[in-house]
Amino acid sequence: MRRELRLLFRADSADVLVPAFLAAYTGKDANRVSLNPILSILSVLPNWSVTYDGLGKLPWMRDNFRSITLTHAYTCKYAIGSFGSYSTWVPLDGQGDNKQIGFVRDVTTDMPIPSSAYDISNVSITESFSPLIGLNMTMKNSLSCKFEYRKQRNLALNVTSVQLTEGHSDEFVIGAGYTVKNLNFITKKKDGGQKKVSNDLKLNVDVSYKDIKTLLRKVEEGLTQASSGNKVFALKISADYVLSQKINLQLFYDHQSTIPLISTSYPIKADNIGINIKLMLTR
């Protein structure tokens, strides 16, 4: 009975589009995917985060590095933008516990129309490996290095317009840092005397490259076109120094350049340089 009723649903209805969307982008069999758009906790992948620091225990690594850490993390979010319940919906008899197919009454003809219990306008899936693979190393001479490769996928199905927006991004991040131990400064006291300040100066440099692509898929027309996309290069340089117990100074320089993949916008470059002063007002 369930398979026969599927033929009565309109191809552009949420009852067809949402299960097809979930089957296509989660790798499930279209004949076995649940018709319930509100997924149970057992039907989605769990998020996870993995950290491994065993490489630092190898003899050569232990002699030259203070720490070596491999990281990997995955997050996934499925969301229903908005939905409503039909007040006239009646479940179909003989479905057992999984009552997702039923009928609603047409207000003009008073005829039963096959439908699920919910009126859904849009759903989305957001997946990210942040990072897919990451490496953080700190040498015994206070030099630190890091490398990260991140991937993200954003999927948004608009049931009203029968369109799917699919976005992908790949990002590479390379960073380095160095700590200058016990850097000395001379400051003046209120009474005219001098005070010696000796703290660590932390230097950091991060370089990242991000490739963002967005496709617009028109389901009814079977048409796919590029809607937006950018290639973003970023450079961040900072120097942090604790001047006193209540004052923290940071000198920074940020550069970002954006190159669009399609001709709807222009290349953009932005540079920021300045000093941050953090005041601790606690007693």
C-alpha positions as CSV (number, residue, x, y, z in Angstrom):
1,M,0.0,0.0,0.0
2,R,2.9,2.4,0.9
3,R,4.5,2.1,-2.6
4,E,1.2,2.6,-4.4
5,L,0.4,5.8,-2.5
6,R,3.8,7.2,-3.3
7,L,2.6,7.4,-6.9
8,L,-0.2,9.7,-5.9
9,F,2.0,12.4,-4.4
10,R,3.0,15.3,-6.6
11,A,6.7,15.2,-7.6
12,D,7.2,18.8,-6.4
13,S,5.6,18.3,-3.0
14,A,7.6,18.2,0.3
15,D,6.5,14.6,0.8
16,V,8.6,13.6,-2.2
17,L,11.4,16.2,-2.3
18,V,12.5,16.0,1.4
19,P,13.0,12.1,1.5
20,A,14.6,12.3,-2.0
21,F,16.9,15.1,-0.7
22,L,17.9,13.1,2.4
23,A,18.5,9.9,0.3
24,A,20.6,11.7,-2.3
25,Y,22.9,13.6,0.1
26,T,23.2,11.1,3.0
27,G,23.9,8.0,0.8
28,K,20.8,6.1,1.8
29,D,18.7,3.8,-0.4
30,A,15.8,5.8,-1.9
31,N,13.5,2.8,-1.5
32,R,14.3,2.5,2.2
33,V,14.6,6.1,3.4
34,S,12.1,7.2,6.0
35,L,9.2,9.3,5.0
36,N,9.4,11.2,8.3
37,P,11.2,14.5,7.7
38,I,11.9,14.8,11.5
39,L,14.8,12.4,11.8
40,S,15.4,10.3,14.8
41,I,18.7,10.4,16.7
42,L,19.6,6.9,15.3
43,S,19.2,8.0,11.6
44,V,21.9,10.7,11.6
45,L,25.7,10.4,11.9
46,P,27.1,11.4,15.3
47,N,29.6,14.3,15.6
48,W,33.1,13.4,16.7
49,S,36.5,14.8,17.5
50,V,39.7,12.8,17.5
51,T,43.1,13.9,19.0
52,Y,46.3,11.8,18.9
53,D,49.5,12.8,20.5
54,G,51.4,9.5,20.4
55,L,53.9,10.7,17.8
56,G,55.7,12.8,20.4
57,K,56.7,9.6,22.2
58,L,58.9,8.4,19.4
59,P,62.7,8.8,20.3
60,W,63.6,11.3,17.6
61,M,60.4,13.3,18.0
62,R,60.8,13.3,21.8
63,D,64.4,14.8,21.5
64,N,63.4,17.7,19.2
65,F,59.7,18.4,19.8
66,R,57.9,19.4,23.0
67,S,54.5,18.2,21.6
68,I,53.0,16.8,18.3
69,T,49.3,16.5,18.0
70,L,47.1,15.2,15.2
71,T,43.5,16.3,15.1
72,H,40.3,15.4,13.2
73,A,36.7,16.5,13.8
74,Y,33.4,16.1,12.0
75,T,30.1,18.0,12.7
76,C,26.8,17.7,10.9
77,K,23.5,19.6,11.4
78,Y,20.2,18.9,9.8
79,A,17.6,21.6,10.2
80,I,14.0,22.2,9.2
81,G,13.6,25.9,8.5
82,S,9.9,26.1,9.2
83,F,6.9,23.8,9.1
84,G,3.3,23.6,10.2
85,S,0.9,20.8,11.0
86,Y,-2.3,20.1,9.0
87,S,-5.4,20.3,11.3
88,T,-7.4,18.1,9.0
89,W,-4.7,15.5,8.5
90,V,-5.8,11.9,9.1
91,P,-3.4,8.9,9.1
92,L,-3.8,6.0,6.8
93,D,-5.0,2.8,8.5
94,G,-2.7,-0.2,8.6
95,Q,0.6,1.5,8.8
96,G,1.6,0.2,12.2
97,D,3.7,2.5,14.4
98,N,5.2,4.5,11.6
99,K,2.2,6.6,10.6
100,Q,3.6,9.1,8.2
101,I,1.2,8.8,5.3
102,G,-2.4,10.0,5.4
103,F,-4.8,12.4,3.9
104,V,-5.9,16.0,4.2
105,R,-9.2,17.5,3.0
106,D,-9.2,19.9,0.0
107,V,-11.1,23.0,1.2
108,T,-12.7,23.6,-2.2
109,T,-13.6,20.1,-3.3
110,D,-13.7,18.3,0.1
111,M,-11.7,15.5,-1.6
112,P,-8.9,13.6,0.3
113,I,-5.4,14.5,-0.8
114,P,-2.5,12.2,0.0
115,S,-0.1,14.1,2.3
116,S,2.2,13.7,5.3
117,A,1.3,15.4,8.6
118,Y,3.7,18.4,8.1
119,D,3.8,21.3,5.7
120,I,7.5,22.0,5.2
121,S,9.0,25.0,3.3
122,N,12.7,24.3,3.5
123,V,15.3,21.9,5.0
124,S,19.1,22.1,5.1
125,I,22.2,20.0,5.9
126,T,25.5,21.5,7.0
127,E,28.5,19.2,7.2
128,S,32.1,20.2,8.0
129,F,35.4,18.5,8.7
130,S,37.1,21.1,10.9
131,P,39.7,20.0,10.4
132,L,39.7,17.0,8.1
133,I,43.3,16.7,9.2
134,G,45.3,18.9,11.5
135,L,48.9,18.9,12.7
136,N,50.2,21.0,15.6
137,M,53.9,20.9,16.5
138,T,55.8,22.7,19.2
139,M,59.6,22.5,19.2
140,K,61.8,22.7,22.2
141,N,63.2,26.1,21.0
142,S,59.6,27.6,21.4
143,L,58.9,27.5,17.7
144,S,55.4,26.2,16.8
145,C,53.9,25.2,13.5
146,K,50.4,24.1,12.4
147,F,48.7,22.8,9.3
148,E,45.0,22.3,8.8
149,Y,42.8,21.2,5.9
150,R,39.1,21.9,6.3
151,K,36.1,20.9,4.2
152,Q,32.5,22.1,4.4
153,R,29.3,21.4,2.6
154,N,26.1,23.4,2.9
155,L,22.9,22.1,1.3
156,A,19.6,24.0,1.4
157,L,16.4,22.7,-0.3
158,N,13.6,25.2,-0.9
159,V,10.4,23.3,-1.3
160,T,8.4,26.3,-2.4
161,S,10.6,27.2,-5.4
162,V,11.8,23.6,-5.9
163,Q,15.4,24.6,-5.9
164,L,18.5,23.3,-4.2
165,T,21.5,25.4,-3.2
166,E,24.7,23.4,-2.8
167,G,27.8,25.0,-1.5
168,H,31.3,23.5,-1.0
169,S,34.4,25.0,0.5
170,D,38.0,23.8,0.9
171,E,40.4,25.7,3.1
172,F,44.1,25.3,3.8
173,V,45.7,26.9,6.9
174,I,49.4,27.1,7.6
175,G,50.6,28.9,10.7
176,A,53.8,29.5,12.7
177,G,54.5,31.0,16.1
178,Y,57.5,31.8,18.2
179,T,57.8,32.9,21.8
180,V,60.6,35.3,22.8
181,K,61.3,34.4,26.5
182,N,61.7,37.2,29.1
183,L,61.7,40.2,26.8
184,N,62.7,43.2,29.0
185,F,61.1,46.7,28.9
186,I,61.7,49.7,31.2
187,T,58.6,51.6,32.3
188,K,58.2,54.7,34.5
189,K,56.5,54.7,37.8
190,K,54.1,57.3,39.2
191,D,56.8,58.6,41.5
192,G,59.3,59.2,38.6
193,G,61.2,56.0,39.1
194,Q,61.7,53.1,36.7
195,K,60.3,49.6,36.7
196,K,61.6,46.6,34.8
197,V,59.0,44.5,33.0
198,S,60.1,41.0,31.8
199,N,57.5,38.9,30.0
200,D,57.2,36.6,27.0
201,L,56.6,38.1,23.5
202,K,54.4,35.8,21.4
203,L,54.6,36.1,17.6
204,N,52.1,34.4,15.3
205,V,51.7,34.2,11.5
206,D,48.7,32.5,9.9
207,V,48.3,32.0,6.1
208,S,45.0,30.6,4.7
209,Y,43.6,29.9,1.3
210,K,39.8,29.2,0.9
211,D,38.0,28.1,-2.2
212,I,34.2,28.5,-2.0
213,K,31.8,27.3,-4.7
214,T,28.0,27.5,-4.7
215,L,25.7,25.8,-7.2
216,L,22.0,26.4,-7.8
217,R,20.1,23.3,-8.9
218,K,16.6,23.8,-10.4
219,V,14.9,20.5,-9.8
220,E,12.0,20.8,-12.2
221,E,14.1,22.1,-15.1
222,G,17.0,19.7,-14.4
223,L,19.3,22.7,-14.6
224,T,22.4,23.4,-12.6
225,Q,24.3,26.7,-12.7
226,A,27.0,28.4,-10.7
227,S,25.5,31.1,-8.5
228,S,28.5,32.4,-6.5
229,G,32.0,31.5,-5.5
230,N,35.2,33.1,-4.2
231,K,38.9,32.4,-3.7
232,V,40.0,34.0,-0.5
233,F,43.6,34.5,0.6
234,A,44.3,35.7,4.1
235,L,47.4,36.7,6.0
236,K,47.3,37.4,9.8
237,I,50.3,38.6,11.8
238,S,50.2,39.4,15.5
239,A,52.5,40.1,18.4
240,D,51.3,39.9,22.0
241,Y,53.0,41.2,25.1
242,V,51.8,41.4,28.7
243,L,53.0,44.8,29.9
244,S,51.6,44.4,33.4
245,Q,49.0,42.5,35.3
246,K,46.3,44.9,34.0
247,I,47.5,45.8,30.5
248,N,48.0,43.4,27.5
249,L,49.2,44.9,24.2
250,Q,48.8,43.3,20.8
251,L,50.1,44.6,17.5
252,F,48.4,43.1,14.5
253,Y,48.2,43.1,10.7
254,D,45.5,41.5,8.6
255,H,45.4,41.1,4.9
256,Q,42.6,39.6,2.9
257,S,42.0,39.4,-0.9
258,T,38.9,37.9,-2.5
259,I,38.7,36.8,-6.2
260,P,35.2,36.0,-7.4
261,L,34.7,32.9,-9.6
262,I,31.9,34.5,-11.6
263,S,31.6,38.1,-13.0
264,T,28.9,39.3,-10.7
265,S,31.4,41.1,-8.4
266,Y,34.9,42.6,-8.4
267,P,38.1,41.4,-6.7
268,I,38.4,42.9,-3.2
269,K,41.5,43.5,-1.1
270,A,41.5,44.7,2.5
271,D,44.3,45.5,4.9
272,N,44.0,46.2,8.6
273,I,46.8,47.3,11.0
274,G,46.6,48.5,14.5
275,I,47.2,48.0,18.2
276,N,44.8,46.3,20.7
277,I,45.1,47.3,24.3
278,K,43.3,45.1,26.8
279,L,42.7,46.5,30.3
280,M,41.9,44.2,33.2
281,L,39.6,46.1,35.5
282,T,39.2,43.3,38.1
283,R,40.3,44.0,41.7
